[in-house]
Amino acid sequence: MSNDSASQIYSYDFTIPESAIDENGHVNNVAIPEEVISVFPAHNKKSSS
């Protein structure tokens, strides 16, 4: 396994807002991709430093 920044694992914890949870307790399918997309700038900044 390579030790370059492309092979390193990046983790990010986020909270899904209550407004994205339906009456059955399921997360709206749009909420997760929106959170994942919001992580890209932080990930890129971390991996370029």
N, CA, C and O atoms as a GROMACS GRO file, in nm:
protein
  196
    1MET      N    1   0.084  -0.119   0.000
    1MET     CA    2   0.000   0.000   0.000
    1MET      C    3   0.088   0.124   0.000
    1MET      O    4   0.181   0.135   0.079
    2SER      N    5   0.058   0.214  -0.085
    2SER     CA    6   0.134   0.339  -0.097
    2SER      C    7   0.106   0.430   0.022
    2SER      O    8  -0.001   0.421   0.083
    3ASN      N    9   0.199   0.518   0.054
    3ASN     CA   10   0.180   0.610   0.165
    3ASN      C   11   0.154   0.753   0.117
    3ASN      O   12   0.167   0.847   0.196
    4ASP      N   13   0.116   0.771  -0.010
    4ASP     CA   14   0.088   0.906  -0.058
    4ASP      C   15  -0.051   0.950  -0.014
    4ASP      O   16  -0.130   0.870   0.035
    5SER      N   17  -0.081   1.078  -0.032
    5SER     CA   18  -0.207   1.134   0.017
    5SER      C   19  -0.329   1.072  -0.051
    5SER      O   20  -0.438   1.071   0.008
    6ALA      N   21  -0.315   1.019  -0.171
    6ALA     CA   22  -0.429   0.958  -0.241
    6ALA      C   23  -0.472   0.828  -0.175
    6ALA      O   24  -0.588   0.788  -0.190
    7SER      N   25  -0.384   0.762  -0.102
    7SER     CA   26  -0.419   0.634  -0.040
    7SER      C   27  -0.457   0.649   0.106
    7SER      O   28  -0.493   0.550   0.170
    8GLN      N   29  -0.450   0.768   0.161
    8GLN     CA   30  -0.484   0.788   0.301
    8GLN      C   31  -0.635   0.795   0.318
    8GLN      O   32  -0.707   0.842   0.230
    9ILE      N   33  -0.681   0.749   0.432
    9ILE     CA   34  -0.824   0.751   0.462
    9ILE      C   35  -0.859   0.885   0.525
    9ILE      O   36  -0.790   0.932   0.615
   10TYR      N   37  -0.966   0.945   0.478
   10TYR     CA   38  -1.016   1.071   0.532
   10TYR      C   39  -1.152   1.045   0.593
   10TYR      O   40  -1.237   0.982   0.529
   11SER      N   41  -1.174   1.090   0.714
   11SER     CA   42  -1.306   1.073   0.775
   11SER      C   43  -1.361   1.208   0.817
   11SER      O   44  -1.287   1.302   0.844
   12TYR      N   45  -1.493   1.216   0.822
   12TYR     CA   46  -1.561   1.340   0.855
   12TYR      C   47  -1.695   1.303   0.916
   12TYR      O   48  -1.774   1.230   0.855
   13ASP      N   49  -1.722   1.352   1.034
   13ASP     CA   50  -1.851   1.328   1.100
   13ASP      C   51  -1.945   1.443   1.068
   13ASP      O   52  -1.905   1.559   1.072
   14PHE      N   53  -2.068   1.411   1.037
   14PHE     CA   54  -2.167   1.515   1.013
   14PHE      C   55  -2.300   1.472   1.071
   14PHE      O   56  -2.327   1.354   1.092
   15THR      N   57  -2.384   1.571   1.097
   15THR     CA   58  -2.516   1.546   1.154
   15THR      C   59  -2.621   1.581   1.049
   15THR      O   60  -2.620   1.690   0.992
   16ILE      N   61  -2.710   1.488   1.026
   16ILE     CA   62  -2.822   1.511   0.936
   16ILE      C   63  -2.927   1.591   1.014
   16ILE      O   64  -2.966   1.550   1.123
   17PRO      N   65  -2.973   1.703   0.960
   17PRO     CA   66  -3.072   1.783   1.032
   17PRO      C   67  -3.206   1.710   1.042
   17PRO      O   68  -3.241   1.630   0.955
   18GLU      N   69  -3.279   1.738   1.148
   18GLU     CA   70  -3.410   1.675   1.167
   18GLU      C   71  -3.503   1.700   1.049
   18GLU      O   72  -3.589   1.616   1.020
   19SER      N   73  -3.487   1.813   0.983
   19SER     CA   74  -3.573   1.845   0.869
   19SER      C   75  -3.554   1.748   0.752
   19SER      O   76  -3.638   1.743   0.663
   20ALA      N   77  -3.444   1.672   0.751
   20ALA     CA   78  -3.417   1.576   0.644
   20ALA      C   79  -3.463   1.435   0.681
   20ALA      O   80  -3.442   1.341   0.604
   21ILE      N   81  -3.526   1.421   0.797
   21ILE     CA   82  -3.574   1.289   0.843
   21ILE      C   83  -3.726   1.286   0.833
   21ILE      O   84  -3.794   1.375   0.884
   22ASP      N   85  -3.778   1.183   0.767
   22ASP     CA   86  -3.923   1.174   0.748
   22ASP      C   87  -3.992   1.114   0.870
   22ASP      O   88  -3.928   1.081   0.970
   23GLU      N   89  -4.124   1.101   0.860
   23GLU     CA   90  -4.204   1.052   0.974
   23GLU      C   91  -4.173   0.907   1.011
   23GLU      O   92  -4.209   0.862   1.120
   24ASN      N   93  -4.108   0.832   0.921
   24ASN     CA   94  -4.070   0.694   0.950
   24ASN      C   95  -3.927   0.683   1.003
   24ASN      O   96  -3.879   0.573   1.029
   25GLY      N   97  -3.860   0.797   1.020
   25GLY     CA   98  -3.724   0.797   1.072
   25GLY      C   99  -3.619   0.772   0.965
   25GLY      O  100  -3.504   0.743   0.997
   26HIS      N  101  -3.657   0.784   0.838
   26HIS     CA  102  -3.563   0.764   0.727
   26HIS      C  103  -3.505   0.897   0.682
   26HIS      O  104  -3.575   0.998   0.680
   27VAL      N  105  -3.377   0.897   0.645
   27VAL     CA  106  -3.312   1.017   0.596
   27VAL      C  107  -3.347   1.038   0.449
   27VAL      O  108  -3.345   0.944   0.369
   28ASN      N  109  -3.379   1.161   0.414
   28ASN     CA  110  -3.406   1.198   0.276
   28ASN      C  111  -3.283   1.166   0.192
   28ASN      O  112  -3.171   1.199   0.231
   29ASN      N  113  -3.302   1.101   0.077
   29ASN     CA  114  -3.190   1.059  -0.007
   29ASN      C  115  -3.105   1.175  -0.059
   29ASN      O  116  -2.992   1.152  -0.101
   30VAL      N  117  -3.156   1.296  -0.056
   30VAL     CA  118  -3.080   1.412  -0.103
   30VAL      C  119  -2.984   1.461   0.005
   30VAL      O  120  -2.882   1.521  -0.027
   31ALA      N  121  -3.015   1.439   0.131
   31ALA     CA  122  -2.936   1.493   0.242
   31ALA      C  123  -2.794   1.437   0.245
   31ALA      O  124  -2.699   1.512   0.269
   32ILE      N  125  -2.777   1.309   0.222
   32ILE     CA  126  -2.644   1.248   0.232
   32ILE      C  127  -2.551   1.297   0.120
   32ILE      O  128  -2.439   1.338   0.150
   33PRO      N  129  -2.592   1.296  -0.007
   33PRO     CA  130  -2.501   1.351  -0.109
   33PRO      C  131  -2.466   1.498  -0.084
   33PRO      O  132  -2.353   1.539  -0.111
   34GLU      N  133  -2.561   1.577  -0.034
   34GLU     CA  134  -2.531   1.717  -0.004
   34GLU      C  135  -2.421   1.727   0.102
   34GLU      O  136  -2.332   1.811   0.091
   35GLU      N  137  -2.426   1.643   0.204
   35GLU     CA  138  -2.324   1.644   0.308
   35GLU      C  139  -2.190   1.596   0.253
   35GLU      O  140  -2.085   1.653   0.285
   36VAL      N  141  -2.193   1.494   0.170
   36VAL     CA  142  -2.069   1.442   0.111
   36VAL      C  143  -2.003   1.549   0.023
   36VAL      O  144  -1.882   1.569   0.029
   37ILE      N  145  -2.083   1.618  -0.057
   37ILE     CA  146  -2.029   1.724  -0.142
   37ILE      C  147  -1.971   1.836  -0.058
   37ILE      O  148  -1.870   1.896  -0.096
   38SER      N  149  -2.032   1.865   0.056
   38SER     CA  150  -1.982   1.973   0.141
   38SER      C  151  -1.845   1.940   0.201
   38SER      O  152  -1.774   2.030   0.244
   39VAL      N  153  -1.808   1.813   0.204
   39VAL     CA  154  -1.679   1.770   0.260
   39VAL      C  155  -1.565   1.792   0.161
   39VAL      O  156  -1.450   1.809   0.204
   40PHE      N  157  -1.590   1.793   0.032
   40PHE     CA  158  -1.484   1.803  -0.067
   40PHE      C  159  -1.384   1.916  -0.043
   40PHE      O  160  -1.264   1.891  -0.047
   41PRO      N  161  -1.429   2.040  -0.018
   41PRO     CA  162  -1.331   2.146   0.004
   41PRO      C  163  -1.240   2.118   0.125
   41PRO      O  164  -1.119   2.142   0.117
   42ALA      N  165  -1.294   2.068   0.234
   42ALA     CA  166  -1.213   2.038   0.352
   42ALA      C  167  -1.116   1.925   0.322
   42ALA      O  168  -1.001   1.929   0.366
   43HIS      N  169  -1.160   1.824   0.248
   43HIS     CA  170  -1.073   1.712   0.214
   43HIS      C  171  -0.959   1.758   0.124
   43HIS      O  172  -0.843   1.721   0.146
   44ASN      N  173  -0.991   1.838   0.024
   44ASN     CA  174  -0.888   1.886  -0.066
   44ASN      C  175  -0.786   1.973   0.006
   44ASN      O  176  -0.666   1.964  -0.021
   45LYS      N  177  -0.832   2.056   0.097
   45LYS     CA  178  -0.741   2.142   0.173
   45LYS      C  179  -0.648   2.058   0.260
   45LYS      O  180  -0.528   2.085   0.268
   46LYS      N  181  -0.704   1.955   0.325
   46LYS     CA  182  -0.624   1.869   0.412
   46LYS      C  183  -0.523   1.789   0.332
   46LYS      O  184  -0.408   1.776   0.374
   47SER      N  185  -0.563   1.734   0.217
   47SER     CA  186  -0.473   1.648   0.141
   47SER      C  187  -0.367   1.727   0.064
   47SER      O  188  -0.267   1.670   0.020
   48SER      N  189  -0.387   1.858   0.048
   48SER     CA  190  -0.287   1.938  -0.022
   48SER      C  191  -0.186   2.002   0.073
   48SER      O  192  -0.088   2.061   0.029
   49SER      N  193  -0.212   1.989   0.204
   49SER     CA  194  -0.118   2.051   0.300
   49SER      C  195  -0.009   1.955   0.343
   49SER      O  196   0.077   1.992   0.423
   0.00000   0.00000   0.00000
